[in-house]
Amino acid sequence: MRKMLFLVLLFFFAVAASSIAEEEGGYCRDKLLYYEYHDYTVDITSMPSGAKVYIHDELIGNTPLRYKVNGKVSKISNFVIRAKPQMKSSMHYPGTFKVSCYKPIPRNVHFDLLKKD
């Protein structure tokens, strides 16, 4: 009887932990140890525009940019987005955006490269 109760509770916990936030730009499923993304769109902008955008140190394009996230993102590590100004200048600063491990990636990320982090 205890095993049956345990299995029922485990099932309900798994269903609750697998909530789905579906939107037009894909969805994100909150699993126990990771987030699972499917065509989840993230709009990345900067001031000034044209900044080079890196995700985990891989160049993905220039702002403004719409990026699709697919796959699993572990809750153990941070999701890191960086923006570097197109031109080197004493008035423009690189920016870093880290999503903490227990929050989903936001739909909009903006870098103000005129201010220091």
N, C-alpha and C positions, 0 to 999 in steps of 0.2 A: 504494500500500500504506500509506503514511504517513497519507493522508487517511482511509482506512478505519479504521485504528487510532485516529486522533484522534476520529472520529465515535463509535466504540464506547466510548472512554473518556468522551467528553462525555455520551453516553447514560447510562452508569452513574453519573457524577457527578450528573446531573440527577435520577435516580431516588433516589440517596442523600440529596440535598438536599431532596427532597420527602417526607420522612418524615411519617407521619400518627400523631397521638396522639388516637385516638378514645376517647371516654368517653360516659357517659350524657348529659352536659350539652353535647353538640355536640363539635366537634373543631377543632383548630388544625393547619394544615399549615405546616411550616417550608420556605419557598421561599428562593431565593438572596438576594433583596433585600427581602423582606417576609414577614410572617406572614399567612396567609389563614384567617379565622375563619368558621365556619358554626354558628349557634345555640350558640355557646360561652358558657356561663353563668358569671358572676362574682357571688359573694355578697359584698355590701358591708355591713359593720356598723360601729357606733360605740358608744363609751361616753362620755356618755349617748346613748341612741338618739334618733332623730328629727332627726338632722343633715341639712342640705341637701347633696345630692351633685351635683357638677359633673364632667363629663368634657369636657376641653378647653374649659372655661368655659361649657358649656351645662348648665343645670339638668336633671337626669334624674329626680329624686325625693328621697325622704327615707329614711334608714336605719331598720330593716333593709330591704335592697333586693336583688333578684335582677335582674341586668342581662344582656341577651344581646348579644354582640358578633358582628356579621356584617360581612364585607368584608375588605379588605386594610389592614394596618397596616404602614407603612414601617419598615424597620430603620434608617433614617437619622435618624428623630426619636423622641422619647420619647412614651409614652402616659401622660397625666397625669390623675389622679383627685384631686379636692379635696373636702373635707368642711368645712362651716361649721356651728357650733353653732346650734341652733334659736333660742336666746335669747342676746342679748349679755350677757356676764358676765365679770368679771375672773378667774373660775375656769375658764372654758372657752376653749380655743384652737382656731383653725382648723387643719386638717391637710392635708398634701399627700403624695400617693403617686405616685412616678414609676417607670415600668417602663423600664429601660434598653433601648436599641434592639436589643440582641441576645438578649433574653430574652422568652419569651411572657408574656402577661398571666396572673398567678396566678388560681386559682379562688376564693380567699378574700382579701379585703382588709379589714383592721380598723383603725379610727382610734380612738386613745385621746385624746379631746379634753380630758382633764383634765391632760395634759402638753403642754409646748411641744415643737415639732419640734426 
